[in-house]
């Protein structure tokens, strides 16, 4: 079965990628629940074996504080019926969570040179076609392939989330980040004919995907609109899956009816080390 879900960093934020066509942005996001007093705190901020003494010390303190506040602190019940921290208890737990996130991010970026990080920012701004303030949101496992390869998440000041392959600093995906409210055009009078939308999609990809002519010549093309015509996906897929893989390599762009770029994917580099 194709891998479609992974966890980003300390926020227990699950990202479910829309690997099939028809999803508004090429993928969808769902926010994790607040820390519950009935369960152990999420420790996904520590990415497997990639940890150190400082991280483990903060995590142990967070475990201890969470248990204490669960027993003696301020609790309330949310609309889903789960208990959540409130007041000073919430502040205390969130302070430690933020501290843990900061320490994990520091470790995750410790092997990255200033030149490579500058290249990431440049690649993000190229695809965004504007200047952007970007922040590092952590690393995770590669959700597309079975290769053991981590990826990075970066978010810009408009709410777009960018998935980066740290091997070459290329953006392999971007789209609206969790909780973002990006105001795509919804005025039906500004909708473009499908042929014009496809022309815009191919123009964008030709500008940002160096070998797009080869992609068009060798990949299978298909398109689909989300019900209600709120987005249009244009996708080029490899004609076969690499050996041992569940997901076919692809290049995809999703446009709003007015021709705005809602999301982009070029996941091919994730299939190589």
C-alpha positions in Angstrom: 0.0 0.0 0.0 1.3 3.5 -0.8 2.6 5.5 2.1 0.4 8.6 2.4 0.9 9.9 5.9 3.8 11.1 8.0 4.3 13.3 11.0 6.0 16.7 11.0 8.2 17.6 14.0 7.0 18.6 17.4 3.5 19.7 16.7 2.1 16.3 16.1 0.9 17.6 12.8 -0.2 14.8 10.5 0.0 15.6 6.8 -1.9 13.4 4.5 -0.7 13.7 0.9 -3.2 13.4 -1.9 -1.4 11.1 -4.1 -4.4 10.6 -6.3 -5.9 13.3 -8.6 -8.9 15.4 -7.6 -7.6 16.9 -4.4 -7.8 20.7 -4.4 -4.2 21.4 -3.7 -2.7 18.0 -4.6 -2.8 17.1 -0.9 -4.8 17.9 2.2 -3.9 18.7 5.8 -5.4 17.8 9.1 -4.4 19.3 12.4 -3.6 17.0 15.3 -5.6 17.2 18.6 -4.3 19.3 21.5 -2.3 17.5 24.1 -4.6 15.2 25.9 -4.4 14.5 29.6 -5.4 10.9 29.0 -2.5 10.0 26.8 1.3 10.3 26.8 2.6 13.5 25.1 3.6 13.2 21.5 7.4 12.5 21.2 7.5 12.6 17.4 9.7 15.8 17.7 12.6 13.4 18.2 13.1 11.9 14.7 14.0 8.3 15.4 17.6 7.9 16.3 18.5 11.5 15.5 18.6 12.9 19.0 21.1 14.1 21.6 21.4 14.7 25.4 19.7 18.1 25.3 16.7 16.8 23.4 16.3 13.8 25.7 16.6 16.0 28.8 13.8 18.3 27.5 11.7 15.4 26.5 12.0 13.8 29.9 11.1 17.1 31.5 8.1 17.4 29.2 6.9 13.9 30.1 7.2 14.7 33.8 5.4 18.0 33.6 2.6 16.5 31.4 2.0 13.8 33.9 2.0 16.2 36.8 -0.4 18.7 35.1 -2.6 15.8 34.1 -3.0 14.9 37.7 -3.0 18.3 39.4 -3.2 21.0 36.8 -5.9 22.9 34.9 -7.9 20.7 32.5 -10.9 21.4 30.3 -12.9 19.4 27.8 -13.0 20.3 24.1 -15.8 19.9 21.7 -14.5 16.5 20.8 -14.9 15.4 24.4 -11.2 15.0 25.0 -9.5 16.7 28.0 -7.1 19.5 27.2 -4.7 21.6 29.3 -5.8 25.1 30.1 -4.4 28.2 31.9 -1.0 27.9 33.5 -0.8 24.2 32.8 -1.3 24.8 29.1 1.4 27.5 29.1 3.9 25.3 31.0 3.4 22.4 28.6 3.5 24.5 25.5 6.7 26.3 26.7 8.4 22.9 26.9 7.0 21.7 23.6 8.4 24.9 21.9 11.7 24.4 23.6 11.8 20.8 22.4 10.9 21.8 18.9 13.6 24.5 18.8 16.3 22.0 20.0 15.2 19.4 17.4 15.3 21.9 14.6 18.7 23.0 15.7 19.9 19.4 15.4 18.2 18.8 12.1 19.9 21.8 10.5 23.3 21.2 12.1 24.7 19.4 9.0 23.4 22.0 6.5 25.7 24.7 5.3 24.7 28.4 5.0 25.1 28.1 1.3 22.7 25.1 1.0 20.1 26.9 3.2 20.4 30.0 1.0 19.8 27.8 -2.1 16.6 26.4 -0.5 15.3 29.9 0.0 16.2 30.8 -3.5 14.4 27.7 -4.9 11.3 28.5 -2.8 11.2 32.1 -4.1 11.7 30.9 -7.6 8.6 28.6 -7.5 6.6 31.2 -5.5 7.7 33.8 -8.1 8.1 36.4 -5.3 10.2 37.3 -2.3 9.2 35.2 0.7 10.1 34.9 4.4 10.5 31.2 5.1 10.8 29.3 8.3 12.1 25.8 8.9 9.4 23.4 10.2 11.3 20.2 10.7 12.1 17.0 8.9 10.2 13.8 8.3 10.4 10.5 6.5 9.9 10.5 2.7 6.2 9.8 2.2 6.3 9.0 -1.5 8.9 6.2 -1.8 10.2 3.3 0.1 13.8 4.8 0.0 15.3 5.7 3.4 15.5 9.4 2.7 14.4 12.3 4.9 12.8 15.4 3.7 12.5 19.0 5.0 9.4 21.2 5.5 9.6 25.0 5.2 6.7 27.4 5.4 6.4 30.9 4.0 4.7 34.1 5.2 1.6 33.4 3.0 1.0 30.0 4.5 2.4 27.8 1.8 4.3 24.7 2.9 7.3 23.6 0.9 8.7 20.0 0.9 12.4 20.1 0.1 14.8 17.3 -0.8 17.9 18.2 1.2 20.2 16.2 -1.1 19.8 18.7 -3.9 17.8 21.5 -2.1 15.0 21.2 -4.6 11.4 21.8 -3.7 9.5 18.6 -4.5 6.1 19.9 -3.4 4.4 22.9 -2.2 0.8 23.9 -1.4 -1.3 25.5 1.4 0.1 24.7 4.8 -1.9 23.5 7.9 -4.3 26.0 9.1 -3.6 28.4 6.3 -6.4 30.5 4.7 -4.9 31.4 1.3 -7.5 33.5 -0.6 -7.6 31.9 -4.0 -10.0 33.5 -6.5 -13.5 32.2 -6.3 -15.3 34.6 -8.6 -16.8 32.5 -11.3 -16.7 35.3 -13.8 -12.9 35.1 -13.8 -12.8 31.4 -14.6 -10.7 30.4 -17.6 -11.4 27.8 -20.2 -9.8 24.4 -19.4 -7.5 24.7 -22.5 -6.2 28.1 -21.3 -5.6 26.6 -17.8 -3.6 23.8 -19.3 -1.5 26.2 -21.3 -0.8 28.2 -18.1 0.1 25.0 -16.3 2.5 23.9 -19.0 4.0 27.4 -19.1 4.7 27.4 -15.4 6.2 23.9 -15.5 8.4 24.7 -18.5 9.8 27.6 -16.5 10.4 25.7 -13.3 11.1 22.1 -14.3 14.3 22.0 -16.4 13.5 18.8 -18.3 9.8 19.4 -18.7 9.9 18.7 -22.5 11.2 15.3 -21.6 8.5 14.8 -19.0 5.8 15.6 -21.6 7.4 13.3 -24.1 7.9 10.3 -21.8 5.2 10.5 -19.1 1.5 9.7 -19.3 -0.7 12.8 -19.0 -4.1 13.1 -17.3 -6.2 15.9 -15.8 -9.1 16.1 -13.4 -11.1 18.8 -11.8 -12.3 18.7 -8.2 -16.1 18.5 -7.9 -17.6 22.0 -8.2 -14.7 23.0 -10.5 -12.8 24.7 -7.6 -9.4 23.4 -8.9 -7.9 21.7 -11.9 -5.0 19.2 -11.7 -2.6 18.6 -14.5 -0.4 15.5 -13.9 2.3 13.7 -15.8 3.1 10.2 -14.5 5.9 7.8 -15.3 4.6 4.9 -17.3 5.9 2.4 -14.8 6.8 2.2 -11.1 10.4 1.8 -10.1 11.1 -1.7 -8.7 9.8 -2.1 -5.1 7.9 1.1 -5.1 4.2 1.7 -4.5 3.8 5.2 -5.9 4.6 6.2 -9.5 6.9 9.2 -9.9 5.0 12.2 -11.2 5.0 15.9 -11.9 1.8 17.8 -11.1 0.4 21.3 -10.8 -3.0 22.3 -9.5 -4.6 25.6 -10.6 -7.6 27.5 -9.4 -10.3 28.2 -12.1 -8.7 31.7 -12.4 -5.3 30.2 -13.2 -3.6 30.7 -9.8 -1.0 28.0 -8.8 -2.5 26.2 -5.8 0.1 23.4 -5.6 3.1 21.9 -7.3 4.8 18.5 -7.2 7.9 17.1 -8.8 8.7 14.1 -6.7 11.1 12.3 -9.0 14.3 13.1 -7.1 12.9 11.3 -4.0 13.4 8.0 -5.9 17.2 8.4 -5.9 19.6 8.7 -3.0 
